[in-house]
Amino acid sequence: MAHTFERFGKYVLLEKLASGGMAEVYLAKNSGANGVSKFVAIKRILPQYSDNEEFIEMFKEEAKIAVNLNHSNVVHIHEFGIERNQFYLVMEYVEGRNLRQILNELKKKANHFQIDQVVYIIKEVAAGLDHAHRCLDGTTGKPLNITHRDMSPQNVMVSFEGEIKIIDFGIAKAETQLEATKAGTLKGKFGYMSPEQADGQNIDLRTDVFSLGIVLWELLAKDRLFSGSSEAAILRKIRESSIPSLRKIDPSIHPELDKIVSKALAKDKNLRYQTAAALHRDLNRFLNTHYPEFSPQDFSVFIKHAFADAYSEQKGKLVEFSHVHANQDGVETNTITRVNEKFRNQQSAHSHNDGPQSKSHHSPILVSSGFSENNVENLHLNVNINENIDVKLKQREKTDEDFTKAKTSITSLSSSTPKTRATRYNFEKTRIKKESSFLMPVLLVGIIISGLIGYQYYMKRPLPGLTEPLSTLDPTECRKPNNAKACSDKCKSGEQAFCVANTQPKQDPKPAIKKYSVHFDSDPKQAEVYLDGTFHGRTPVKLDVVSKGDVRVRFRKPGYFDVNRTVLVNSDNMMIRENLQEERYALLIIDALGAGGDYKISINNETKENYQLRREIQVPANQNLVVEITNSLGFKATEKVNIQENTRRTIDMVLKKAE
């Protein structure tokens, strides 16, 4: 089945990889000569930002900078341009996942990176940062003084082959400056800022070192370093830069590695690693000294295993996309089977000789898998030998038993007397015509009679021109088209069973699909709206919803608690509005006597891996919470709590036998 893909300039957009507030990223390809093509990633800026002159200038400048980067640990920018009033970047396509996606996937499987893997990842990122920090302008030879400004797990790509690459180099500054004018849009980035960045001071390459140190700390601690209930709380923690010791969290971490992390996270940037190269050097020395058996190939196997299904699916997609061919009107997934060139040329010559109507400029020659090159050559040769072959004679020869005898005698004669293939064929054709001329009429009549008898026997119904006795007809067979007339005659003769059976049942018409216009709004606005788990836009938005009963609606906005509800859509112009509650957290510690080792904790009917006894659990503040504990022995305890923001509360629960 053919699929149409979007053409964007000289590229074919195959699949959307990601979508954000400012841009969308596609997997694309640009077919070259002889079908040679390469997959790339295209980051296309959304149209509304292409009208912002300030952003356009920043994006152009930073794109020029990004083109100068050329390092194995930095995603390379191939091209920068504009198409249909949309700016775009053509980037190297990395077949893998970003570091945040990998961490989330490992958490689902109760898995995590080993220490040597963490050190390897960060040292590779440090190498890419160092290249960018030292990069020179290709036209002037002067330092570009590039600073990423957004060194977070989302901007570190890990390929399935174990390669580590930094993305969004060079455009992070443009995006950050533009988003900085909008309140609340940078919340997701705050957790990886440096102290000087949080204070609004001038920043340099040492800011990237601090941000990378945060990522290193979090990978080793398996927890977030700077988190809080609000943006102000996060910024306050960053400015204070009170970094917990990793060895207190995990005593297995080597003191030397703890020292490296502490130096990368020094609050005073003068006491910090002054270059990414210095951080890379220490991490590389530590890895070689304490983990000499580490192999990037083993790391690749680890990643492929974690994403086994996704890796296999992606490989299949790339194979499918490799067969996509472009044309002027669109792009279709047409697979052209290669054929023998000699046969292709011969067919082309015949099509031109047959006249203008036989010429084809669009349909390729397709050869089935069972058609070999030898068959093609024999067909070509037979056509040249005699273009006046009687096709009907060949069909009769296949059914004539005497043809075998004639062919045997001809073969024996030709083997004793040398002749050309054309002479043998013409001789054979003439001989067969003479010997089979008197047999063919008799055989044809016998075949026709046998066919009619067999057809009537197996089909068990009257044939055209032959009338089946009406007495043998069953009323249940009246709905068959060939029996309609016979049943009608039976009905006219007074047999009511045939009248009822001859009536075709009417099919119930399919119910019309109803769609209702529904208005979705929230306070505050710009909340994401999901219907049955699928994203449909941001509030305020008007959507056409198919009436199919209850619809699961979800409002989601960073910094606010999600709202989930089920709505029955049964009228037009419905209004669904929600007041979102700002995220405010408190800490809850649960202790339960007699819970045993096999227990389960749920808070508001939700269970998470970190819900464990005698450990701090982050819960929504100023909300009524229902805490429930059950164990495998059938004991249960339930308690309701409400904790104020930024406070910690401990509750003791006693499990009792459930009734």
ZAMARGU-4260 file (C-alpha; in steps of 0.2 Angstrom, whole numbers, plus 5000, padded with zeros to 4 digits):
<rodrens>
0) 5000/5000/5000 | 5007/5017/4995 | 5009/5031/5008 | 5011/5049/5004 | 5025/5059/5013
5) 5027/5077/5015 | 5040/5085/5004 | 5050/5099/5012 | 5061/5107/4999 | 5073/5094/4993
10) 5070/5083/5008 | 5056/5070/5011 | 5049/5071/5029 | 5047/5052/5034 | 5042/5053/5053
15) 5040/5066/5067 | 5053/5062/5080 | 5049/5076/5093 | 5038/5092/5095 | 5041/5106/5106
20) 5034/5124/5109 | 5046/5131/5096 | 5051/5118/5084 | 5047/5100/5078 | 5060/5087/5073
25) 5058/5075/5058 | 5067/5060/5052 | 5070/5064/5033 | 5080/5059/5018 | 5087/5067/5002
30) 5088/5054/4988 | 5104/5056/4978 | 5109/5049/4962 | 5106/5030/4958 | 5095/5029/4973
35) 5109/5033/4986 | 5102/5042/5001 | 5106/5046/5019 | 5094/5049/5033 | 5095/5065/5042
40) 5086/5075/5056 | 5077/5091/5051 | 5073/5103/5065 | 5059/5115/5058 | 5055/5131/5067
45) 5036/5133/5069 | 5029/5147/5058 | 5023/5158/5072 | 5042/5160/5077 | 5047/5164/5059
50) 5038/5181/5060 | 5048/5186/5076 | 5062/5197/5069 | 5072/5196/5085 | 5072/5177/5085
55) 5076/5176/5067 | 5092/5186/5069 | 5097/5176/5084 | 5093/5160/5076 | 5103/5165/5060
60) 5118/5170/5070 | 5118/5154/5081 | 5115/5143/5066 | 5131/5150/5058 | 5140/5146/5074
65) 5133/5128/5075 | 5139/5124/5057 | 5157/5127/5063 | 5156/5112/5075 | 5163/5096/5069
70) 5166/5083/5083 | 5161/5065/5086 | 5153/5070/5102 | 5142/5084/5094 | 5128/5081/5083
75) 5134/5089/5066 | 5124/5103/5058 | 5124/5100/5039 | 5113/5114/5032 | 5103/5129/5038
80) 5090/5137/5027 | 5072/5143/5025 | 5058/5134/5015 | 5040/5140/5014 | 5044/5154/5027
85) 5050/5141/5039 | 5068/5141/5046 | 5076/5124/5047 | 5092/5115/5052 | 5097/5099/5044
90) 5106/5089/5057 | 5115/5072/5059 | 5102/5058/5063 | 5107/5049/5079 | 5098/5032/5080
95) 5095/5031/5099 | 5087/5040/5113 | 5091/5056/5124 | 5098/5053/5141 | 5082/5058/5150
100) 5072/5045/5140 | 5085/5032/5144 | 5084/5036/5163 | 5065/5035/5162 | 5065/5018/5153
105) 5078/5011/5166 | 5068/5017/5180 | 5053/5007/5174 | 5063/4991/5173 | 5071/4994/5190
110) 5088/4996/5182 | 5101/5009/5182 | 5118/5014/5175 | 5133/5007/5183 | 5147/5018/5189
115) 5159/5015/5174 | 5145/5018/5162 | 5141/5035/5171 | 5159/5040/5170 | 5160/5035/5152
120) 5145/5046/5147 | 5150/5061/5156 | 5168/5061/5150 | 5162/5059/5132 | 5150/5074/5134
125) 5165/5084/5142 | 5175/5080/5126 | 5161/5088/5115 | 5159/5103/5126 | 5178/5106/5125
130) 5178/5106/5106 | 5164/5119/5106 | 5172/5130/5119 | 5188/5130/5109 | 5180/5131/5091
135) 5186/5144/5079 | 5176/5154/5066 | 5180/5146/5049 | 5180/5163/5040 | 5190/5174/5052
140) 5200/5161/5063 | 5194/5170/5079 | 5187/5160/5094 | 5168/5159/5094 | 5166/5158/5113
145) 5152/5146/5112 | 5143/5141/5128 | 5129/5129/5127 | 5119/5136/5142 | 5107/5121/5142
150) 5117/5106/5147 | 5104/5094/5153 | 5100/5076/5150 | 5087/5080/5137 | 5101/5087/5126
155) 5113/5072/5127 | 5109/5059/5114 | 5115/5041/5117 | 5115/5030/5101 | 5111/5012/5101
160) 5130/5010/5096 | 5135/5018/5112 | 5140/5035/5105 | 5137/5050/5115 | 5132/5066/5106
165) 5127/5084/5112 | 5112/5091/5103 | 5105/5109/5101 | 5122/5117/5101 | 5122/5134/5094
170) 5103/5137/5095 | 5101/5135/5114 | 5106/5153/5116 | 5093/5159/5104 | 5079/5149/5111
175) 5084/5153/5129 | 5084/5172/5126 | 5067/5171/5117 | 5059/5161/5130 | 5066/5171/5144
180) 5054/5185/5140 | 5039/5173/5145 | 5036/5170/5163 | 5036/5152/5168 | 5043/5144/5152
185) 5060/5140/5158 | 5055/5130/5173 | 5061/5113/5166 | 5078/5121/5163 | 5081/5128/5181
190) 5087/5112/5188 | 5103/5113/5178 | 5108/5131/5180 | 5124/5137/5187 | 5124/5149/5202
195) 5130/5163/5191 | 5116/5159/5179 | 5103/5159/5192 | 5109/5176/5198 | 5108/5183/5181
200) 5127/5186/5180 | 5138/5185/5164 | 5142/5167/5160 | 5156/5158/5152 | 5161/5140/5148
205) 5162/5136/5166 | 5143/5137/5167 | 5142/5122/5156 | 5155/5113/5167 | 5144/5116/5182
210) 5128/5110/5173 | 5137/5094/5167 | 5142/5091/5185 | 5124/5092/5190 | 5120/5078/5177
215) 5135/5068/5184 | 5129/5069/5202 | 5111/5064/5197 | 5117/5049/5188 | 5127/5043/5202
220) 5115/5047/5216 | 5100/5041/5206 | 5090/5057/5211 | 5088/5075/5207 | 5100/5087/5214
225) 5090/5104/5213 | 5071/5101/5215 | 5058/5111/5224 | 5040/5116/5224 | 5042/5132/5214
230) 5054/5140/5203 | 5060/5152/5217 | 5064/5137/5228 | 5074/5129/5215 | 5084/5145/5211
235) 5087/5147/5230 | 5095/5130/5231 | 5106/5133/5216 | 5112/5150/5223 | 5116/5141/5240
240) 5124/5126/5230 | 5124/5115/5246 | 5129/5099/5237 | 5126/5083/5247 | 5141/5071/5248
245) 5139/5056/5236 | 5147/5044/5248 | 5134/5047/5261 | 5121/5043/5248 | 5131/5028/5241
250) 5146/5022/5251 | 5152/5011/5236 | 5157/5027/5226 | 5175/5029/5226 | 5182/5045/5236
255) 5192/5050/5220 | 5176/5051/5210 | 5167/5060/5224 | 5181/5073/5223 | 5179/5075/5205
260) 5160/5078/5206 | 5163/5091/5220 | 5176/5101/5210 | 5164/5101/5195 | 5150/5108/5207
265) 5160/5121/5216 | 5150/5137/5219 | 5164/5148/5216 | 5168/5146/5197 | 5186/5150/5200
270) 5188/5135/5211 | 5178/5124/5198 | 5186/5115/5183 | 5191/5129/5172 | 5189/5119/5156
275) 5179/5104/5150 | 5195/5097/5145 | 5201/5096/5163 | 5185/5087/5168 | 5187/5075/5154
280) 5205/5072/5158 | 5201/5067/5177 | 5186/5056/5172 | 5196/5047/5158 | 5210/5044/5171
285) 5198/5037/5184 | 5189/5026/5171 | 5205/5018/5165 | 5212/5016/5182 | 5197/5008/5191
290) 5188/5000/5177 | 5201/4995/5164 | 5190/4982/5157 | 5176/4994/5152 | 5171/4993/5134
295) 5160/5005/5123 | 5154/4989/5114 | 5148/4982/5131 | 5139/4999/5134 | 5131/4998/5117
300) 5124/4981/5121 | 5117/4987/5137 | 5108/5001/5128 | 5101/4990/5115 | 5095/4978/5128
305) 5086/4991/5137 | 5077/4997/5121 | 5076/4980/5113 | 5059/4982/5106 | 5062/5000/5100
310) 5078/4996/5092 | 5071/4982/5082 | 5056/4993/5077 | 5067/5007/5072 | 5078/4996/5061
315) 5062/4989/5052 | 5056/5007/5049 | 5073/5012/5042 | 5072/4997/5030 | 5055/5002/5025
320) 5059/5021/5023 | 5074/5016/5012 | 5062/5011/4998 | 5053/5027/4998 | 5056/5035/4981
325) 5052/5054/4976 | 5041/5060/4962 | 5035/5077/4957 | 5018/5077/4965 | 5022/5068/4981
330) 5032/5053/4988 | 5026/5035/4988 | 5033/5019/4995 | 5035/5010/4979 | 5048/4996/4978
335) 5055/4993/4961 | 5061/4976/4958 | 5077/4976/4947 | 5076/4966/4931 | 5088/4959/4918
340) 5094/4975/4909 | 5094/4965/4892 | 5076/4961/4894 | 5072/4979/4900 | 5080/4986/4884
345) 5071/4974/4873 | 5054/4978/4881 | 5058/4996/4879 | 5062/4994/4860 | 5046/4984/4857
350) 5035/4997/4866 | 5042/5011/4855 | 5039/5000/4839 | 5021/4997/4844 | 5016/5016/4842
355) 5014/5031/4853 | 5000/5024/4864 | 5011/5009/4870 | 5025/5021/4877 | 5025/5022/4896
360) 5035/5035/4906 | 5029/5031/4923 | 5027/5012/4926 | 5042/5002/4930 | 5045/4984/4924
365) 5041/4973/4938 | 5046/4955/4938 | 5039/4942/4950 | 5051/4932/4961 | 5048/4916/4952
370) 5054/4923/4935 | 5073/4920/4932 | 5085/4928/4920 | 5085/4912/4910 | 5067/4913/4907
375) 5068/4931/4902 | 5082/4926/4889 | 5072/4912/4882 | 5057/4923/4880 | 5067/4936/4871
380) 5075/4922/4860 | 5058/4914/4855 | 5051/4931/4850 | 5065/4934/4838 | 5064/4916/4831
385) 5046/4918/4825 | 5035/4932/4828 | 5020/4924/4820 | 5018/4910/4833 | 5000/4904/4834
390) 4995/4906/4852 | 4980/4896/4851 | 4990/4882/4843 | 5001/4882/4859 | 4986/4881/4870
395) 4979/4866/4861 | 4996/4858/4861 | 4996/4857/4880 | 4980/4847/4881 | 4983/4836/4866
400) 4990/4819/4872 | 4996/4815/4854 | 5007/4831/4855 | 5019/4821/4867 | 5022/4808/4854
405) 5024/4820/4840 | 5037/4830/4851 | 5046/4814/4855 | 5048/4810/4836 | 5053/4827/4832
410) 5066/4828/4846 | 5074/4811/4841 | 5075/4817/4823 | 5083/4834/4827 | 5096/4825/4838
415) 5102/4815/4823 | 5101/4829/4810 | 5109/4846/4815 | 5097/4860/4812 | 5096/4878/4819
420) 5083/4881/4833 | 5072/4891/4821 | 5072/4877/4808 | 5067/4864/4822 | 5054/4875/4829
425) 5046/4878/4812 | 5047/4860/4807 | 5039/4855/4824 | 5025/4867/4822 | 5021/4861/4804
430) 5021/4843/4809 | 5009/4846/4824 | 4997/4855/4813 | 4995/4841/4801 | 4995/4827/4814
435) 4983/4835/4826 | 4971/4843/4813 | 4958/4828/4813 | 4959/4825/4832 | 4957/4843/4838
440) 4938/4845/4835 | 4934/4828/4843 | 4944/4833/4859 | 4937/4850/4860 | 4919/4843/4860
445) 4923/4830/4873 | 4931/4843/4884 | 4916/4855/4883 | 4904/4841/4887 | 4914/4834/4902
450) 4916/4852/4909 | 4897/4855/4908 | 4893/4838/4917 | 4907/4842/4930 | 4901/4859/4933
455) 4883/4854/4936 | 4888/4840/4947 | 4899/4850/4959 | 4889/4866/4959 | 4873/4856/4962
460) 4863/4870/4954 | 4855/4872/4936 | 4867/4879/4923 | 4863/4892/4911 | 4852/4884/4897
465) 4849/4869/4908 | 4834/4869/4920 | 4834/4859/4936 | 4818/4851/4941 | 4809/4863/4953
470) 4804/4849/4965 | 4823/4846/4970 | 4825/4865/4974 | 4828/4869/4993 | 4820/4885/4999
475) 4836/4889/5008 | 4845/4891/4992 | 4834/4904/4985 | 4845/4918/4990 | 4858/4912/4978
480) 4858/4923/4962 | 4857/4908/4950 | 4841/4901/4959 | 4831/4917/4959 | 4821/4913/4944
485) 4817/4896/4949 | 4811/4901/4966 | 4801/4915/4959 | 4792/4902/4948 | 4789/4891/4964
490) 4782/4906/4973 | 4770/4910/4958 | 4764/4891/4959 | 4758/4894/4976 | 4772/4888/4987
495) 4774/4901/5001 | 4790/4895/5008 | 4799/4900/4992 | 4791/4917/4992 | 4798/4921/5010
500) 4815/4913/5006 | 4816/4923/4990 | 4815/4939/5000 | 4832/4947/5003 | 4834/4953/5021
505) 4838/4972/5022 | 4854/4977/5030 | 4852/4989/5044 | 4860/5006/5039 | 4876/5010/5048
510) 4873/5023/5062 | 4879/5040/5057 | 4894/5046/5067 | 4890/5061/5077 | 4903/5074/5081
515) 4901/5088/5094 | 4910/5104/5096 | 4918/5105/5113 | 4926/5120/5121 | 4941/5116/5133
520) 4948/5130/5144 | 4958/5131/5160 | 4965/5143/5173 | 4979/5146/5170 | 4978/5144/5151
525) 4990/5135/5139 | 4987/5118/5147 | 4989/5103/5137 | 4973/5094/5133 | 4973/5075/5130
530) 4958/5065/5124 | 4959/5046/5128 | 4978/5049/5130 | 4981/5058/5114 | 4987/5076/5113
535) 4975/5088/5104 | 4981/5106/5108 | 4982/5119/5122 | 4968/5128/5131 | 4958/5138/5126
540) 4954/5126/5111 | 4938/5120/5102 | 4938/5102/5096 | 4927/5091/5087 | 4924/5076/5098
545) 4916/5060/5091 | 4901/5055/5101 | 4906/5037/5108 | 4901/5038/5126 | 4913/5043/5140
550) 4929/5052/5135 | 4944/5052/5146 | 4950/5071/5147 | 4967/5076/5154 | 4973/5094/5157
555) 4992/5095/5160 | 5003/5110/5162 | 5021/5111/5169 | 5021/5117/5187 | 5003/5112/5190
560) 4995/5095/5195 | 4987/5085/5182 | 4968/5085/5181 | 4960/5069/5175 | 4941/5067/5172
565) 4929/5056/5162 | 4916/5066/5152 | 4900/5061/5143 | 4900/5071/5127 | 4882/5071/5121
570) 4878/5089/5115 | 4885/5103/5104 | 4895/5118/5111 | 4899/5109/5128 | 4911/5119/5139
575) 4924/5109/5149 | 4934/5120/5161 | 4946/5116/5175 | 4955/5126/5188 | 4973/5119/5189
580) 4981/5118/5206 | 4999/5124/5207 | 5012/5110/5212 | 5016/5112/5230 | 5024/5098/5239
585) 5027/5091/5257 | 5036/5076/5264 | 5028/5061/5271 | 5036/5047/5281 | 5026/5031/5285
590) 5029/5018/5298 | 5018/5003/5300 | 5020/4990/5314 | 5018/4972/5307 | 5018/4976/5289
595) 5032/4963/5285 | 5043/4963/5270 | 5029/4960/5257 | 5018/4976/5258 | 5011/4989/5246
600) 5008/5007/5249 | 4996/5017/5239 | 4992/5036/5241 | 4975/5041/5233 | 4974/5024/5224
605) 4991/5026/5216 | 5006/5015/5219 | 5024/5020/5215 | 5041/5012/5217 | 5047/5025/5230
610) 5033/5022/5241 | 5042/5013/5255 | 5041/5013/5274 | 5052/5024/5284 | 5058/5034/5269
615) 5053/5052/5264 | 5039/5052/5251 | 5036/5068/5241 | 5017/5071/5241 | 5005/5085/5236
620) 5004/5098/5249 | 4987/5106/5256 | 4977/5091/5249 | 4967/5077/5257 | 4977/5061/5255
625) 4971/5043/5258 | 4986/5032/5263 | 4983/5013/5262 | 4995/4999/5267 | 4991/4981/5263
630) 5002/4965/5264 | 5002/4947/5257 | 4994/4940/5273 | 4978/4950/5271 | 4981/4964/5283
635) 4977/4982/5280 | 4978/5000/5287 | 4970/5016/5280 | 4973/5034/5286 | 4969/5051/5279
640) 4981/5065/5280 | 4983/5083/5274 | 5001/5091/5275 | 5006/5109/5274 | 5018/5115/5260
645) 5037/5113/5264 | 5034/5103/5280 | 5037/5085/5284 | 5026/5073/5294 | 5027/5056/5301
650) 5012/5044/5303 | 5012/5027/5312 | 4999/5015/5305 | 4993/4998/5313 | 4988/4984/5301
655) 4973/4974/5305 | 4965/4959/5297 | 4954/4965/5283 | 4936/4959/5284
</rodrens>
